[in-house]
Amino acid sequence: MQCFLQYLGKYAFMKRATRFWKVPWQTNPNLLNKWHLKFACAYLNTQESSPSGTPLKRLQDG
């Protein structure tokens, strides 16, 4: 279930991100994979944790 949630989270995030940012992702797919995997995991971690009010700190630490 955790893997499915991570996949769903990063898929939804990339759908939103590509809608707003017109960046040629195809130029470096490796960089894209590393970036959105890391970001999706950090985002999911903030959703699962108690609302402490420090989501940015968690993202920076990741």
ROZABA-990762 format. One record per residue (C-alpha): residue in one letter; x, y, z; chain; residue number from 0. Coordinates in Angstrom, 2 decimals. Layout:
<sites>
<site><aa>a</aa><c1>X</c1><c2>Y</c2><c3>Z</c3><ch>A</ch><i>NUM</i></site>
...
</sites>
This chain:
<sites>
<site><aa>m</aa><c1>0.00</c1><c2>0.00</c2><c3>0.00</c3><ch>A</ch><i>0</i></site>
<site><aa>q</aa><c1>2.86</c1><c2>2.40</c2><c3>0.81</c3><ch>A</ch><i>1</i></site>
<site><aa>c</aa><c1>4.41</c1><c2>1.91</c2><c3>-2.64</c3><ch>A</ch><i>2</i></site>
<site><aa>f</aa><c1>1.06</c1><c2>2.59</c2><c3>-4.28</c3><ch>A</ch><i>3</i></site>
<site><aa>l</aa><c1>0.60</c1><c2>5.79</c2><c3>-2.29</c3><ch>A</ch><i>4</i></site>
<site><aa>q</aa><c1>4.09</c1><c2>6.96</c2><c3>-3.22</c3><ch>A</ch><i>5</i></site>
<site><aa>y</aa><c1>3.41</c1><c2>6.26</c2><c3>-6.90</c3><ch>A</ch><i>6</i></site>
<site><aa>l</aa><c1>0.06</c1><c2>8.01</c2><c3>-6.76</c3><ch>A</ch><i>7</i></site>
<site><aa>g</aa><c1>1.56</c1><c2>11.01</c2><c3>-4.98</c3><ch>A</ch><i>8</i></site>
<site><aa>k</aa><c1>4.42</c1><c2>11.53</c2><c3>-7.40</c3><ch>A</ch><i>9</i></site>
<site><aa>y</aa><c1>2.14</c1><c2>10.98</c2><c3>-10.41</c3><ch>A</ch><i>10</i></site>
<site><aa>a</aa><c1>-0.35</c1><c2>13.56</c2><c3>-9.18</c3><ch>A</ch><i>11</i></site>
<site><aa>f</aa><c1>2.45</c1><c2>16.00</c2><c3>-8.34</c3><ch>A</ch><i>12</i></site>
<site><aa>m</aa><c1>4.06</c1><c2>15.68</c2><c3>-11.77</c3><ch>A</ch><i>13</i></site>
<site><aa>k</aa><c1>0.69</c1><c2>16.16</c2><c3>-13.47</c3><ch>A</ch><i>14</i></site>
<site><aa>r</aa><c1>0.29</c1><c2>19.44</c2><c3>-11.59</c3><ch>A</ch><i>15</i></site>
<site><aa>a</aa><c1>3.90</c1><c2>20.53</c2><c3>-12.03</c3><ch>A</ch><i>16</i></site>
<site><aa>t</aa><c1>4.01</c1><c2>19.98</c2><c3>-15.79</c3><ch>A</ch><i>17</i></site>
<site><aa>r</aa><c1>0.80</c1><c2>21.95</c2><c3>-16.16</c3><ch>A</ch><i>18</i></site>
<site><aa>f</aa><c1>2.45</c1><c2>25.08</c2><c3>-14.74</c3><ch>A</ch><i>19</i></site>
<site><aa>w</aa><c1>6.12</c1><c2>24.69</c2><c3>-15.60</c3><ch>A</ch><i>20</i></site>
<site><aa>k</aa><c1>6.96</c1><c2>24.40</c2><c3>-19.28</c3><ch>A</ch><i>21</i></site>
<site><aa>v</aa><c1>10.31</c1><c2>22.65</c2><c3>-18.97</c3><ch>A</ch><i>22</i></site>
<site><aa>p</aa><c1>11.72</c1><c2>20.15</c2><c3>-21.50</c3><ch>A</ch><i>23</i></site>
<site><aa>w</aa><c1>11.77</c1><c2>17.15</c2><c3>-19.14</c3><ch>A</ch><i>24</i></site>
<site><aa>q</aa><c1>13.05</c1><c2>14.90</c2><c3>-21.92</c3><ch>A</ch><i>25</i></site>
<site><aa>t</aa><c1>16.45</c1><c2>16.59</c2><c3>-21.91</c3><ch>A</ch><i>26</i></site>
<site><aa>n</aa><c1>17.48</c1><c2>14.83</c2><c3>-18.70</c3><ch>A</ch><i>27</i></site>
<site><aa>p</aa><c1>15.11</c1><c2>12.04</c2><c3>-17.58</c3><ch>A</ch><i>28</i></site>
<site><aa>n</aa><c1>17.56</c1><c2>10.81</c2><c3>-14.92</c3><ch>A</ch><i>29</i></site>
<site><aa>l</aa><c1>17.57</c1><c2>14.18</c2><c3>-13.19</c3><ch>A</ch><i>30</i></site>
<site><aa>l</aa><c1>13.79</c1><c2>14.35</c2><c3>-13.40</c3><ch>A</ch><i>31</i></site>
<site><aa>n</aa><c1>13.38</c1><c2>10.91</c2><c3>-11.84</c3><ch>A</ch><i>32</i></site>
<site><aa>k</aa><c1>15.68</c1><c2>11.69</c2><c3>-8.92</c3><ch>A</ch><i>33</i></site>
<site><aa>w</aa><c1>14.05</c1><c2>15.06</c2><c3>-8.35</c3><ch>A</ch><i>34</i></site>
<site><aa>h</aa><c1>10.41</c1><c2>14.05</c2><c3>-8.38</c3><ch>A</ch><i>35</i></site>
<site><aa>l</aa><c1>11.00</c1><c2>10.83</c2><c3>-6.41</c3><ch>A</ch><i>36</i></site>
<site><aa>k</aa><c1>12.74</c1><c2>12.79</c2><c3>-3.67</c3><ch>A</ch><i>37</i></site>
<site><aa>f</aa><c1>10.15</c1><c2>15.53</c2><c3>-3.67</c3><ch>A</ch><i>38</i></site>
<site><aa>a</aa><c1>7.19</c1><c2>13.12</c2><c3>-3.68</c3><ch>A</ch><i>39</i></site>
<site><aa>c</aa><c1>8.64</c1><c2>11.18</c2><c3>-0.74</c3><ch>A</ch><i>40</i></site>
<site><aa>a</aa><c1>9.25</c1><c2>14.37</c2><c3>1.21</c3><ch>A</ch><i>41</i></site>
<site><aa>y</aa><c1>5.73</c1><c2>15.58</c2><c3>0.43</c3><ch>A</ch><i>42</i></site>
<site><aa>l</aa><c1>4.19</c1><c2>12.29</c2><c3>1.55</c3><ch>A</ch><i>43</i></site>
<site><aa>n</aa><c1>6.24</c1><c2>12.39</c2><c3>4.75</c3><ch>A</ch><i>44</i></site>
<site><aa>t</aa><c1>4.76</c1><c2>15.79</c2><c3>5.59</c3><ch>A</ch><i>45</i></site>
<site><aa>q</aa><c1>1.24</c1><c2>14.50</c2><c3>4.94</c3><ch>A</ch><i>46</i></site>
<site><aa>e</aa><c1>1.70</c1><c2>11.48</c2><c3>7.20</c3><ch>A</ch><i>47</i></site>
<site><aa>s</aa><c1>3.29</c1><c2>13.40</c2><c3>10.07</c3><ch>A</ch><i>48</i></site>
<site><aa>s</aa><c1>1.38</c1><c2>15.38</c2><c3>12.65</c3><ch>A</ch><i>49</i></site>
<site><aa>p</aa><c1>0.67</c1><c2>18.99</c2><c3>11.62</c3><ch>A</ch><i>50</i></site>
<site><aa>s</aa><c1>3.67</c1><c2>20.60</c2><c3>13.29</c3><ch>A</ch><i>51</i></site>
<site><aa>g</aa><c1>3.74</c1><c2>23.59</c2><c3>10.95</c3><ch>A</ch><i>52</i></site>
<site><aa>t</aa><c1>7.24</c1><c2>22.85</c2><c3>9.56</c3><ch>A</ch><i>53</i></site>
<site><aa>p</aa><c1>6.74</c1><c2>21.21</c2><c3>6.15</c3><ch>A</ch><i>54</i></site>
<site><aa>l</aa><c1>9.46</c1><c2>23.34</c2><c3>4.55</c3><ch>A</ch><i>55</i></site>
<site><aa>k</aa><c1>12.05</c1><c2>22.21</c2><c3>7.09</c3><ch>A</ch><i>56</i></site>
<site><aa>r</aa><c1>11.24</c1><c2>18.56</c2><c3>6.35</c3><ch>A</ch><i>57</i></site>
<site><aa>l</aa><c1>11.63</c1><c2>19.16</c2><c3>2.63</c3><ch>A</ch><i>58</i></site>
<site><aa>q</aa><c1>14.99</c1><c2>20.87</c2><c3>3.09</c3><ch>A</ch><i>59</i></site>
<site><aa>d</aa><c1>16.29</c1><c2>18.10</c2><c3>5.34</c3><ch>A</ch><i>60</i></site>
<site><aa>g</aa><c1>15.36</c1><c2>15.45</c2><c3>2.78</c3><ch>A</ch><i>61</i></site>
</sites>
